[in-house]
Amino acid sequence: MSDDGSARSSRQTWTDEDGVVWTRGRPRVLTERDARRLVLRASTLVVVERSVDDLVVLDPAVRREFWASHVAGHVDERTGEPVPPNHLGLTYAASPWTDGSGRRLVLLAEEC
């Protein structure tokens, strides 16, 4: 994987382990409502960035449960408003990405 040592969520592009280049979409940060809509679509790839070296691809079968138990109510929309952490002490930043063929990916970056 191409890695410059920074979190993927802070980059403009990143390359996955299969060599696919992902480019940040617009808006840079998704609202919780928009992120939920995309995350629950089977056609969208969803990746949780736990750290620079730890990416987890969420299977469509577990997304609804993961969203409900970890993410819902804990998305930082970068408005300056405080976001309550979940039971693990985490919040999430959701960002949209696309590859060269137009596939969509939502990156859920865990934040302490």
C-alpha positions as CSV (number, residue, x, y, z in Angstrom):
1,M,0.0,0.0,0.0
2,S,1.2,3.5,-0.8
3,D,1.7,5.3,2.4
4,D,3.2,8.6,3.2
5,G,2.8,8.1,7.0
6,S,-0.3,10.3,7.3
7,A,-3.9,9.3,7.9
8,R,-5.7,8.6,4.6
9,S,-8.5,10.8,5.8
10,S,-6.2,13.9,5.7
11,R,-4.9,13.2,2.1
12,Q,-6.3,14.1,-1.3
13,T,-5.5,10.7,-2.7
14,W,-4.4,7.3,-1.4
15,T,-3.7,3.9,-3.0
16,D,-5.2,0.7,-1.5
17,E,-3.5,-2.7,-1.3
18,D,-4.9,-3.7,-4.7
19,G,-3.3,-0.6,-6.4
20,V,-6.5,1.3,-6.7
21,V,-6.1,5.1,-6.4
22,W,-8.8,6.8,-4.4
23,T,-9.4,10.5,-4.8
24,R,-11.2,12.7,-2.2
25,G,-14.7,13.8,-3.3
26,R,-16.7,16.8,-2.4
27,P,-17.7,17.7,0.1
28,R,-14.5,16.9,2.0
29,V,-16.5,15.8,5.1
30,L,-19.9,14.2,5.0
31,T,-22.8,15.0,7.3
32,E,-24.0,12.1,9.4
33,R,-27.2,11.9,7.4
34,D,-25.3,11.7,4.0
35,A,-22.7,9.3,5.4
36,R,-25.4,7.0,6.7
37,R,-27.2,7.0,3.4
38,L,-24.1,6.0,1.5
39,V,-22.8,3.5,4.1
40,L,-26.1,1.6,4.0
41,R,-25.9,1.3,0.2
42,A,-24.5,-2.1,-0.9
43,S,-22.9,-0.5,-4.0
44,T,-20.7,1.8,-1.8
45,L,-17.4,0.5,-0.4
46,V,-17.0,1.3,3.3
47,V,-13.7,1.4,5.0
48,V,-13.0,2.1,8.7
49,E,-9.6,3.8,9.2
50,R,-8.5,2.7,12.7
51,S,-5.0,4.0,12.3
52,V,-2.5,4.8,9.5
53,D,-1.7,1.1,9.3
54,D,-5.2,-0.4,10.1
55,L,-8.0,-0.3,7.5
56,V,-11.0,-2.5,7.9
57,V,-13.4,-3.0,4.9
58,L,-17.0,-3.4,6.2
59,D,-19.0,-6.1,4.5
60,P,-22.5,-4.9,3.5
61,A,-24.0,-7.5,5.9
62,V,-22.5,-5.8,9.0
63,R,-22.8,-2.2,8.1
64,R,-26.2,-1.5,9.6
65,E,-25.2,-3.0,13.0
66,F,-21.8,-1.3,12.9
67,W,-23.4,2.1,12.2
68,A,-26.0,1.7,14.9
69,S,-23.7,0.5,17.6
70,H,-20.6,2.6,16.9
71,V,-21.1,5.5,14.5
72,A,-24.7,6.9,14.9
73,G,-24.6,10.1,16.9
74,H,-20.8,10.2,16.9
75,V,-20.0,11.8,13.5
76,D,-17.9,14.9,13.6
77,E,-19.2,17.1,10.8
78,R,-16.5,19.7,11.4
79,T,-19.0,22.4,12.4
80,G,-17.1,23.2,15.6
81,E,-19.9,21.7,17.7
82,P,-18.8,19.1,20.3
83,V,-19.5,15.5,19.3
84,P,-20.1,13.0,22.0
85,P,-17.8,9.9,21.8
86,N,-19.3,6.4,21.6
87,H,-18.9,3.8,24.3
88,L,-15.3,3.2,23.2
89,G,-14.4,6.9,23.4
90,L,-14.4,7.4,19.6
91,T,-15.9,9.8,17.2
92,Y,-15.8,9.4,13.4
93,A,-15.1,11.7,10.4
94,A,-16.8,10.5,7.3
95,S,-15.3,11.4,3.9
96,P,-16.3,10.5,0.3
97,W,-13.9,9.0,-2.2
98,T,-14.0,7.8,-5.8
99,D,-11.7,5.7,-8.0
100,G,-10.9,6.1,-11.7
101,S,-13.9,4.0,-12.7
102,G,-16.4,6.0,-10.6
103,R,-16.8,3.6,-7.7
104,R,-17.7,5.2,-4.4
105,L,-16.0,4.7,-1.1
106,V,-16.9,6.1,2.3
107,L,-13.9,6.3,4.7
108,L,-14.9,6.4,8.4
109,A,-11.9,7.6,10.3
110,E,-11.9,6.8,14.0
111,E,-10.9,9.7,16.2
112,C,-10.1,9.8,19.9
